């Protein structure tokens, strides 16, 4: 005998004697017991300890008093209730026989008249309870007992008590119970959580008559009304439902009309407030179905992390993800080897992904227009599978590349090395749509996107390794080349083609679908999208303007993926941004709410760099420069509105000033022949420190210079000129000192001089140091020393400084400055509050958790696109 039973028998001695356990559910354990006083068998239900703790003895006993007064022939009465040794229990008659659930499992479908009679009697019992202000929150076949063929509703007590205690368990309406009696399964059945979810999100009306034509029209109509998703569309009472079952003339809506509504985005139709399907709650096992909240105005970005056991795979040769046209579902590929591949479904407003059964070994997923099917490849076969569940169906064995698009006319268009082909969504032999222009040396037609309602297909033409966007007119068969290099194009309703460039940026270009021509220059939408060696870009767009993508290496690769990380003084680390290229020289804005940084990537033309700003509050990133030509070393203006940064030798080694919000072009501060590396502004914003070296000779002598700015007047002057290499000049917060790095001792060391001088140079570091950064207080100076970050105290003593002994701050495993002369510009920064640092981390050494790719989602960008591009 278990400890729990022994404890119960001891606590209930003289009242009840437990014989054995009858069963266990999610909320309670049921025991067969002897009622000692009345010499009868009873069912004694004991709440699970965790639920008992939530409900509390006093509330439970008060609530169950109400249900004890219910008197109805189809409600199982309560004999007793109480608390014993911490257990909360109540006692009911013990009825031998079966539950309605048992009978459905055995017979599958009940006779129509009997099913209606049972539902009517259960409805009458519920109406009686409602009139006594008692609500049963767990109606399902397992809680309806059959005694001599008559239904008896059980478990009012536990349902009421838990409901009042704030439980959120979804329950099944009596309409759902009737549907299950008639059809043999719940309205939204499925062997897996994904299958149940698929049926719900399809948004189609439930019709018992479609499954069983012998069901009378009024009964089907009553069930459909009872199962409406909107509470306002259902019956106002159980009594009204019972009346409809007995009214041969009762009708509710039209199935054709209801079916048409399903095309409006299933997630938009689904209103869960008041929705009550216990089968859904049971089978979803934790899936929380919520109506998506209306998106706020303006472009919104967020990330979705796939579940730990189903990570996103981004290393295959084809597209690894797709989004349904209504923007509610994402399908993505998981697994590390083809044999391990598996497709997963992820609703964008949910916390979990579910495997799509039958897609083992699948790749290159794409949705049907209605979102009810997912197409994919497996080996040499093109296949499809229903999101509702069921076996996959082979459509064709095409000579395919990796791009597919399923049009509203039920044709699937795909690319190949002979041209574009198409196959019916029902399967069959592929047929040709285009042929390669061999006079132009075309190699492939690939990555098509069907423009529904326009009889057009946008796609990619390969010539060697060069890619160009093109459009096919399905009426005439003519192909028009658009002169835009790019891949994976999508046409969107704003009148733009959205595509990926080889640098990993997703761009939008206005397109006249009548004239078949581009009408303006493209603008970037997001950066860092993964581009495969096959030129497949890991992004997709929905009809309602959701863009989903995964980060990845840009074509050509070369630069290591990095993370921007926030590191506390005690070494605690958290990721601020995951980047697929190398970040350099991050800098906090004066208010500490943003971080500016440069990223470098290696393309076919060599290394390139541009500037970005990370908004720490929103987690969004804004690209600030688009030169793609070594724009680096950003320095914030004191007012936080602009960034000063370096430009490339090809552009005269200029010092530029660029708006930090990316709203405009750059202004030239200085343009001369030698290379200039900006490092710090004085607190008053009138003097810029930078170091200078002859162009093309980064290892030669470098000197510290100052640029004085007075309105439109710019004045340069040297500050430290020696035969050695001085660099990385950083103003103290009060502007009276400049810390910098010099190799005059034969190694890198940190020094300081009074500004504007004159004064004596003071050695700061001990046994080497580089990348100095002042603490915001000015009383400390941080610098790197071998494999650690150290700090020294600083105290002004007239025209000199009293420097303390270096103290260890962090074990420094983070990335250093490797551009130009190493150690010249700090590759970290300290927050304005002095409590934490922003640093650059090599993602390949950051641990497996940091390498798990995420899904990135951008919403509400249509209006911004219209505003930026016009159309």
LUMTOR-544313 format. One record per residue (C-alpha): residue number from 1; z, y, x. Coordinates in steps of 0.2 Angstrom, whole numbers, plus 5000, padded with zeros to 4 digits. Each point is the difference from the previous one (the first is absolute). Example, Ala and Ser with C-alpha at 12.3 -4.5 7.8 and 13.67 -1.06 7.14 Angstrom:
<recs>
1;5039;4978;5062
2;4997;5017;5006
</recs>
This chain:
<recs>
1;5000;5000;5000
2;4995;5017;5007
3;5013;5013;5005
4;4994;5012;4986
5;5002;4986;4987
6;5018;4996;5006
7;5004;5018;5000
8;4994;5002;4982
9;5009;4985;4994
10;5016;5006;5008
11;4998;5017;4992
12;4995;4994;4983
13;5013;4986;4999
14;5006;4996;4983
15;4984;5009;4992
16;4985;4992;5007
17;4996;4986;5011
18;4983;5000;5009
19;4991;4984;5001
20;4984;5004;5009
21;4987;5013;5004
22;4986;5002;4987
23;4989;5012;5009
24;4999;5016;5011
25;4990;5016;4997
26;4998;5016;5008
27;5015;5008;4992
28;5012;4986;4995
29;5005;4981;5002
30;5002;4990;4985
31;5013;4986;4998
32;5003;4987;4987
33;5018;5001;4996
34;5013;4993;4988
35;5009;5012;4989
36;5017;4993;5001
37;5007;5009;4985
38;4986;4996;4988
39;4995;4983;5007
40;4981;5005;5001
41;4987;5001;5013
42;4995;5018;5005
43;4988;5009;5013
44;5010;5011;5011
45;4990;5013;5010
46;5007;5008;5015
47;4992;5016;5008
48;4994;4999;5018
49;5013;5008;5011
50;4989;5014;5005
51;4996;5005;4982
52;5018;4998;4995
53;5004;5013;5013
54;4987;5012;4994
55;5005;4998;4981
56;5019;5000;5002
57;5012;4990;4990
58;5005;5014;4988
59;4983;5006;4996
60;4993;4982;4998
61;5014;4995;4988
62;4998;5016;4990
63;4981;4998;4998
64;5002;4981;4995
65;5012;5005;4986
66;4985;5008;4992
67;4989;4985;5001
68;5014;4988;4994
69;4999;5009;4983
70;4981;4996;4997
71;4998;4988;4986
72;4982;4993;4997
73;4994;4982;4997
74;4988;5003;5015
75;5012;5007;5012
76;5011;4988;5010
77;5018;5006;4998
78;5013;5004;5013
79;5016;4990;4999
80;5009;5008;5014
81;4999;5011;5016
82;5012;5005;5014
83;5004;5002;5018
84;5008;4986;5010
85;5004;5001;5019
86;4986;5013;5002
87;4987;4990;4990
88;4993;5009;4985
89;4995;4987;4986
90;4995;4998;4982
91;5000;4984;4989
92;4986;4995;4988
93;4997;4984;4989
94;4993;4986;5010
95;4983;4995;4992
96;4992;4984;5005
97;4981;5001;5000
98;4987;5011;5008
99;4996;5018;5002
100;4984;5008;4994
101;4994;5001;5018
102;5002;4981;5002
103;4990;4997;4984
104;4986;5012;5006
105;5000;4991;5017
106;4998;4983;4991
107;4988;5004;4986
108;4991;5016;5008
109;4995;5007;4983
110;5010;4999;4984
111;4992;5000;4983
112;4996;5017;4994
113;5010;5000;4984
114;5016;4993;5010
115;4998;5013;5014
116;4999;5014;4988
117;5015;4994;4990
118;5010;4999;5016
119;4995;5017;5006
120;5004;5007;4982
121;5017;4992;5001
122;5004;5006;5017
123;4993;5017;4995
124;5013;5000;4985
125;5014;4996;5012
126;4995;5014;5012
127;4999;5012;4985
128;5017;4995;4995
129;5007;5003;5017
130;4991;5017;5002
131;5008;5006;4983
132;5017;4996;5008
133;4995;5010;5016
134;4998;4985;5010
135;4985;4997;5011
136;4995;4984;5008
137;4993;5004;5017
138;4994;4982;5004
139;4989;4993;4986
140;4990;4986;5007
141;4996;4981;4995
142;5014;4994;5011
143;5013;5010;4990
144;4994;4994;4983
145;5008;4983;4996
146;4993;4988;4987
147;5012;4992;4988
148;4992;4989;4987
149;4984;5009;5003
150;5008;5017;4996
151;5001;5013;5014
152;5017;5007;5006
153;5000;5015;5012
154;5013;4998;5014
155;5007;5011;5013
156;5003;5016;4991
157;5016;5003;5009
158;4994;4999;5018
159;4984;5010;4996
160;5009;5014;4992
161;5014;5001;5013
162;4988;5000;5014
163;4989;5013;4991
164;5014;5012;4998
165;5005;4998;5018
166;4983;5006;5005
167;4990;4985;5004
168;4981;5002;5001
169;4994;4983;4996
170;4984;5000;4990
171;5001;4990;4984
172;4987;4993;4989
173;4997;5006;4982
174;4999;4988;4986
175;4981;5003;4999
176;4999;4993;5018
177;5010;4985;4994
178;4988;4997;4985
179;4985;5002;5012
180;5007;4986;5011
181;5003;4989;4985
182;4982;5002;4994
183;4991;5000;5016
184;5011;4989;5011
185;5003;5013;5014
186;5007;5018;5002
187;4988;5014;4996
188;4998;5003;5019
189;5002;4983;5008
190;4998;4996;5018
191;5005;4987;5013
192;5004;5014;5012
193;5007;5018;5000
194;4982;5005;5005
195;4992;4991;4985
196;5012;5008;4988
197;4998;5017;5007
198;4981;4998;5000
199;5000;4997;4981
200;5012;5015;4997
201;4990;5012;5010
202;4984;4995;4992
203;5006;5009;4985
204;4991;4990;4987
205;5008;4998;4982
206;5008;4983;4996
207;4992;4990;4987
208;5006;4983;4994
209;4985;4998;4989
210;4989;5000;5016
211;5009;4985;5006
212;5003;4991;4984
213;4987;5005;4986
214;5010;4992;4986
215;5014;5013;5001
216;4999;5012;4985
217;4994;5018;5003
218;5016;5008;4994
219;5010;4989;5012
220;4989;5004;5014
221;5001;5019;4996
222;5019;4999;4998
223;5002;4992;5017
224;4988;5013;5008
225;5010;5014;4993
226;5016;4993;5005
227;4993;4999;5018
228;4993;5017;5002
229;5005;5008;5016
230;5005;5017;4993
231;5016;4999;4990
232;4994;5012;4987
233;4985;4988;4996
234;5012;4985;4996
235;5010;4996;4984
236;5015;5011;4997
237;5010;4985;4996
238;5001;4981;5000
239;5000;5001;4981
240;4983;5009;5000
241;4993;4986;5011
242;5006;4987;4989
243;4992;5009;4985
244;4983;5001;5009
245;5001;4981;5003
246;5001;4997;4982
247;4986;5013;4995
248;4983;4992;5000
249;4992;5017;5000
250;5009;5007;5015
251;4988;5006;5014
252;5003;5009;5016
253;4986;5009;5009
254;4984;4992;5006
255;4998;4988;5014
256;4984;5008;5005
257;5008;5017;5001
258;5015;4994;5009
259;4989;4991;5013
260;4990;5015;5003
261;5016;5009;5005
262;5003;4988;5014
263;4987;5008;5011
264;5011;5016;5001
265;5010;4994;5016
266;5012;4986;4996
267;5015;5008;5009
268;4997;5016;4990
269;5001;4991;4984
270;5016;4990;5005
271;5016;5008;4993
272;5015;4990;5005
273;5013;5010;4991
274;5005;4989;4986
275;4988;4986;5005
276;5009;4983;4998
277;4993;4984;5007
278;5013;4989;5007
279;4987;4989;5007
280;4994;5014;5010
281;5017;5003;5007
282;5003;4982;5004
283;4983;4997;5008
284;4999;5016;5009
285;5016;4997;5009
286;5004;5017;5005
287;4984;5009;4997
288;5004;5017;4992
289;4986;5006;4988
290;5001;5019;4999
291;4988;5012;4993
292;4993;5010;5015
293;5007;5017;5000
294;4987;5014;4998
295;4995;5006;5017
296;5005;5018;5005
297;4986;5012;5002
298;4993;5001;5018
299;4996;4986;5012
300;5013;4987;5002
301;5002;4987;5014
302;5011;4985;5000
303;5001;4983;5009
304;5003;4983;4993
305;5007;4986;5012
306;4993;4983;4995
307;5014;4987;4998
308;5007;4992;5016
309;4992;4983;4996
310;4983;5008;4996
311;4996;5012;5013
312;4984;5010;4999
313;4986;4992;5012
314;4989;5013;5008
315;4992;4990;5015
316;4986;4991;4990
317;4982;5005;5001
318;4999;5006;4982
319;5008;5012;4988
320;5018;4994;4997
321;5005;5009;4984
322;4993;5007;4984
323;5006;5010;4985
324;4996;4997;4982
325;4990;5013;4992
326;5014;5006;4989
327;5011;5003;5015
328;5014;4988;4995
329;4998;4985;5011
330;4996;4997;5019
331;4994;4983;5006
332;5003;4997;5019
333;4997;4986;5013
334;5015;4993;5008
335;5001;4987;5014
336;4996;4999;5019
337;4986;4986;5001
338;4987;4996;4987
339;5009;4984;4996
340;5015;5011;4995
341;4991;5013;4990
342;5007;5004;4983
343;4996;5014;4988
344;5015;5009;4992
345;5000;5012;4985
346;5011;5015;5001
347;5003;5013;4985
348;5001;5017;5008
349;5016;5004;4990
350;5009;4984;5005
351;5011;4993;5014
352;4992;4983;5002
353;4984;4991;5003
354;4995;4984;4992
355;4988;4987;5007
356;4983;4998;4991
357;4999;4981;4998
358;4984;4992;5005
359;4997;5012;5014
360;5006;4991;5015
361;4988;5003;5014
362;4992;5015;4991
363;4994;5016;5008
364;4991;5016;4995
365;5008;5003;4983
366;4992;5011;4986
367;5004;5003;4982
368;4989;4998;4984
369;4997;5016;4990
370;5013;4995;4987
371;5013;4994;5013
372;5001;4983;4993
373;4992;4991;5015
374;5001;5001;5018
375;4985;4995;5011
376;5001;4994;5017
377;4992;4989;5014
378;5006;4984;5006
379;4990;4993;5015
380;4982;5002;4995
381;5004;5001;4981
382;5001;5015;4988
383;5013;4996;4987
384;5011;5008;4986
385;5017;4997;4993
386;5008;5006;4984
387;5016;5011;5002
388;5006;4991;4985
389;5001;4984;5010
390;4988;4985;5001
391;4989;4991;5013
392;4988;5011;5010
393;4981;4999;4996
394;4986;4999;5013
395;4987;5013;4996
396;4987;4998;5015
397;4999;4996;5018
398;4991;5016;5005
399;4994;5005;5018
400;5013;5013;4998
401;5008;5013;5012
402;5017;5006;4993
403;4997;5014;4987
404;5000;4997;4982
405;5000;5010;4984
406;5001;4994;4982
407;4991;5011;4988
408;5003;5003;4981
409;4984;4990;4996
410;5009;4985;5008
411;4989;4999;5015
412;5008;4998;5017
413;4991;5009;5014
414;5002;4996;5018
415;4993;5003;5017
416;4990;4988;5012
417;4989;5000;5015
418;4985;5000;4988
419;5005;5014;4989
420;5011;5003;4985
421;5002;4985;4988
422;5008;4997;4983
423;5007;4986;4990
424;5006;4998;4982
425;5018;5001;4997
426;4998;4983;4992
427;4992;4993;5016
428;4983;4995;5004
429;4987;5003;5014
430;5000;5016;5009
431;4985;5012;4998
432;4994;5013;5011
433;5002;5019;4997
434;4994;5007;5016
435;4991;4995;5016
436;5003;5006;5017
437;4988;5013;5007
438;4995;4992;5016
439;4990;5015;5006
440;5017;5009;5001
441;5008;4985;5009
442;5012;4998;4986
443;5012;4985;5002
444;5011;4999;4985
445;5002;5008;4983
446;5019;4999;4997
447;5016;5006;4991
448;4992;5004;4983
449;5008;5009;4986
450;4993;5000;4982
451;5000;5017;4991
452;5002;4994;4982
453;4991;5011;4988
454;4988;5007;5013
455;4990;4984;5004
456;5003;5004;5019
457;5008;4990;5014
458;5007;5010;5016
459;5000;4989;5015
460;4999;5000;5019
461;4984;4997;5011
462;5003;4993;5017
463;4988;5004;5015
464;5008;4992;5015
465;5018;5006;5000
466;4995;5016;4991
467;5005;5002;4981
468;4993;5011;4987
469;5004;5002;4982
470;4986;4997;4988
471;4997;4998;4981
472;4989;4988;4990
473;4993;5005;4983
474;5000;4984;4990
475;4987;5006;4988
476;4987;5004;5013
477;5006;4989;5015
478;4999;5015;5011
479;5012;5002;5015
480;5005;5018;5005
481;5008;5002;5017
482;5014;5014;4999
483;5001;5005;5018
484;5019;4997;5000
485;5008;4988;5013
486;5013;4990;4992
487;5005;4983;4992
488;5008;4993;4984
489;4994;5013;4988
490;5007;5003;4983
491;4993;5012;4986
492;5014;5009;4990
493;4999;5009;4984
494;5002;5017;5008
495;4982;4998;5006
496;5004;4995;5018
497;4997;4986;5012
498;5016;4995;5008
499;4998;4990;5016
500;5007;4996;5017
501;4995;5007;5017
502;5001;4990;5015
503;5015;5010;5006
504;5010;4993;4986
505;5000;5015;4989
506;4995;4998;4981
507;4989;5015;4995
508;4992;5006;4984
509;4983;5008;4999
510;4992;5008;4984
511;4986;4990;4994
512;4987;5005;4986
513;4997;4983;4991
514;4985;5007;4992
515;4991;5007;5015
516;5007;4986;5011
517;5006;5012;5014
518;5015;5006;5009
519;5004;5018;4995
520;5013;5006;5012
521;5010;4995;5016
522;5013;4986;4999
523;5018;5003;5000
524;5014;4988;5006
525;5013;4993;4988
526;5010;4988;5011
527;5001;4994;5018
528;5003;4985;5009
529;4992;4987;4988
530;4997;4983;5008
531;4981;4998;5005
532;4995;4982;5004
533;4988;4995;5014
534;4988;4996;4985
535;5003;5018;4995
536;5009;4995;4984
537;5012;5014;4996
538;5017;4995;4992
539;5001;5011;4985
540;4995;5001;4982
541;5000;5012;4986
542;5003;4998;4981
543;4992;5009;4986
544;5015;5011;4996
545;5001;5006;5018
546;5012;4989;5009
547;4995;4997;5018
548;5008;4985;5009
549;4998;4996;5018
550;5008;4991;5015
551;5002;5007;5017
552;4991;4992;5015
553;4991;5002;5016
554;4985;5011;5000
555;4983;4993;5005
556;5000;4998;5019
557;5019;5000;5001
558;5008;5004;5017
559;5016;5011;4996
560;5016;4990;4996
561;5008;5001;4983
562;5016;5011;5000
563;5014;5005;4989
564;5008;5017;4999
565;5019;4995;4999
566;5016;5010;4997
567;5013;4995;5012
568;5018;5005;4998
569;5012;5005;5014
570;5008;4982;4999
571;4983;4992;5001
572;4997;4996;4982
573;4981;5000;4997
574;4990;5002;4984
575;4981;5001;4998
576;4993;5017;4994
577;4982;4995;5001
578;4990;4985;5005
579;4983;5005;5008
580;4986;4989;5006
581;4996;5011;5015
582;5010;5008;5014
583;5011;5014;4995
584;5004;5014;5013
585;5012;5014;5002
586;5009;5001;4983
587;5008;5016;4996
588;5013;5005;4986
589;4996;5015;4990
590;5012;5014;5002
591;5008;4995;4983
592;5000;4982;5005
593;4990;4995;4984
594;4984;4995;5009
595;4994;4992;5016
596;4984;5005;5009
597;4992;4988;5011
598;4983;4995;5008
599;4992;4983;4998
600;4987;4992;5011
601;4987;4987;4997
602;4987;4992;5011
603;4982;5000;4992
604;4984;4996;5007
605;4999;5018;5007
606;5016;4999;5009
607;5018;5006;4996
608;5002;5013;4986
609;5015;5009;4994
610;5005;5010;4985
611;5016;5008;4992
612;5010;4994;4985
613;5016;5006;4991
614;5012;4988;4992
615;5010;5007;4985
616;5017;4991;5002
617;5005;5003;4982
618;4984;4993;4992
619;4995;4988;5013
620;4982;5007;5000
621;4989;5004;5014
622;4988;5014;5002
623;4986;5001;5012
624;5000;5017;5008
625;4984;5000;5012
626;4984;4991;4998
627;4992;5003;5017
628;5002;4983;5006
629;4999;5006;5018
630;5017;5000;5008
631;5010;5012;4990
632;5018;4996;5005
633;5017;5007;5005
634;5005;5009;4984
635;5013;5014;5001
636;5007;5008;4984
637;5000;5019;4998
638;5018;5005;4997
639;4997;5004;4982
640;4993;4982;4997
641;4983;5006;4993
642;4988;4996;5015
643;4998;4988;5014
644;4995;5005;5018
645;4991;4986;5009
646;4988;4995;5014
647;4981;4997;4998
648;4988;4990;5011
649;4991;5004;5015
650;4984;5000;4990
651;5006;5014;4990
652;5005;5011;5015
653;5018;4993;5001
654;5006;5012;4987
655;5017;5004;4992
656;4998;4999;4981
657;5010;5006;4986
658;4998;4990;4984
659;5009;5001;4983
660;5013;4986;4999
661;4995;4995;4982
662;4982;4997;5004
663;4994;5013;4989
664;4988;5009;5012
665;4991;5000;5017
666;5007;5004;5017
667;5001;5016;5009
668;4998;5002;5019
669;5015;5007;5009
670;4993;4997;5017
671;4983;4993;5007
672;4998;4999;5019
673;4994;4987;5012
674;5016;4991;5006
675;5009;4988;4989
676;5015;5006;4991
677;5014;4990;4992
678;5012;5010;4988
679;5018;4994;5000
680;5012;5013;4992
681;5001;5017;4991
682;5014;5012;5003
683;5012;5003;4986
684;4992;5017;4995
685;4983;4992;4999
686;4992;5012;5013
687;4999;4989;5016
688;4992;4983;5002
689;5003;4989;5014
690;4987;4989;5007
691;4994;4992;5016
692;4983;5002;5008
693;4990;4988;5011
694;4982;5001;5006
695;4988;4992;4987
696;4996;4981;5003
697;5013;4998;5014
698;5016;4995;4990
699;5009;4995;5016
700;4998;5016;5010
701;5013;5014;5001
702;5006;5007;4983
703;5009;5016;4997
704;5011;5007;4986
705;4992;5015;4991
706;5005;5012;4986
707;4989;5007;4986
708;5008;5016;4993
709;4993;5004;4982
710;5002;5017;4993
711;4990;5002;4985
712;4982;4997;5005
713;5004;5003;5018
714;5001;4984;5011
715;5007;5001;5018
716;5001;4986;5012
717;5011;4999;5016
718;5006;4986;5011
719;5019;4995;4999
720;5001;4987;5014
721;4986;4998;5013
722;5003;4987;5013
723;4990;4987;5010
724;5008;4987;4989
725;4999;4995;4982
726;5010;5010;4987
727;4998;4996;4982
728;5009;4997;4983
729;5008;5018;4999
730;5013;5000;4986
731;5009;5016;4994
732;5018;5000;4997
733;5005;5004;4982
734;5006;5017;5005
735;4984;5003;5010
736;5008;5004;5016
737;4996;4984;5010
738;4985;4989;5003
739;5003;4982;5004
740;4985;4990;5008
741;4995;4986;5011
742;4995;5001;5018
743;4996;4987;5014
744;5004;5011;5014
745;5014;4988;5006
746;4988;4986;5001
747;5005;4993;4983
748;5000;5008;4982
749;5016;5010;4997
750;5005;5012;4987
751;5003;5019;5005
752;5004;5016;4991
753;4996;5018;5003
754;5006;5016;4991
755;4987;5008;4990
756;4992;5013;5002
757;5008;4999;5017
758;5003;5003;5014
759;5013;4987;5004
760;5004;4984;5010
761;4993;4983;4995
762;5013;4988;4995
763;4999;4981;5002
764;5005;4992;4983
765;4996;4981;5003
766;5009;4988;5012
767;4989;4987;5008
768;4984;5004;4990
769;4996;5006;4983
770;4986;5006;4988
771;4996;5004;4982
772;5014;5013;4998
773;5005;5006;4982
774;5013;5013;4996
775;5014;4996;4987
776;4999;5012;4986
777;5017;5007;5005
778;4993;5004;5018
779;5016;4993;5007
780;4991;4984;5005
781;4984;4994;5007
782;4993;4983;4998
783;4987;4991;5011
784;4994;4983;5004
785;5006;4991;5016
786;4993;4983;5004
787;5003;4989;4985
788;5012;5011;4991
789;5002;5017;4991
790;5014;5010;5007
791;5008;5017;4996
792;5009;5013;5011
793;5011;5014;4994
794;4994;5018;5004
795;5010;5015;5001
796;4994;5018;5005
797;5009;5008;5013
798;4992;5017;5003
799;4983;4998;5007
800;5004;4981;5004
801;5003;4984;4991
802;5015;4988;5002
803;4992;4983;4997
804;5011;4985;4996
805;4998;4981;5005
806;4986;4991;4991
807;5007;4989;4986
808;4991;4985;4993
809;4994;5003;4982
810;4987;4986;4996
811;4992;4985;5008
812;4983;5007;5000
813;4987;4986;4995
814;4989;5013;4992
815;4983;5006;5006
816;4998;5014;5012
817;4987;5013;5003
818;4985;4992;5009
819;4987;5014;4998
820;4995;5011;5014
821;5014;5000;5013
822;5014;4988;4993
823;5016;5008;4995
824;4992;5017;4997
825;5003;5001;4981
826;5015;4992;4992
827;4994;4985;4989
828;5016;5003;4989
829;5009;5014;4991
830;5018;5003;4994
831;5003;5006;4982
832;5006;5017;4996
833;5017;4994;4995
834;5001;4991;5017
835;5005;4983;4993
836;4984;4990;5002
837;4984;4998;5009
838;4982;4997;4995
839;4992;4987;5013
840;4984;4990;5001
841;5002;4981;5000
842;4987;4987;5005
843;4998;4991;4984
844;4995;4984;5009
845;5018;4999;5007
846;5009;5006;4985
847;5003;4983;4993
848;4991;4990;4987
849;5007;5010;4985
850;4991;5016;5006
851;4984;4991;5001
852;4999;4994;4982
853;4986;5011;4992
854;5003;5010;4984
855;4989;5005;4986
856;4998;5019;4999
857;4996;5008;4983
858;4993;5017;4997
859;5000;5007;4982
860;4995;5015;4991
861;4987;5005;5013
862;4985;5003;4988
863;5005;5017;4996
864;5004;5005;5018
865;4983;4992;5005
866;4991;5011;4987
867;5010;5016;5006
868;4995;4996;5018
869;4983;4994;4998
870;4994;5007;4984
871;4989;4992;4987
</recs>
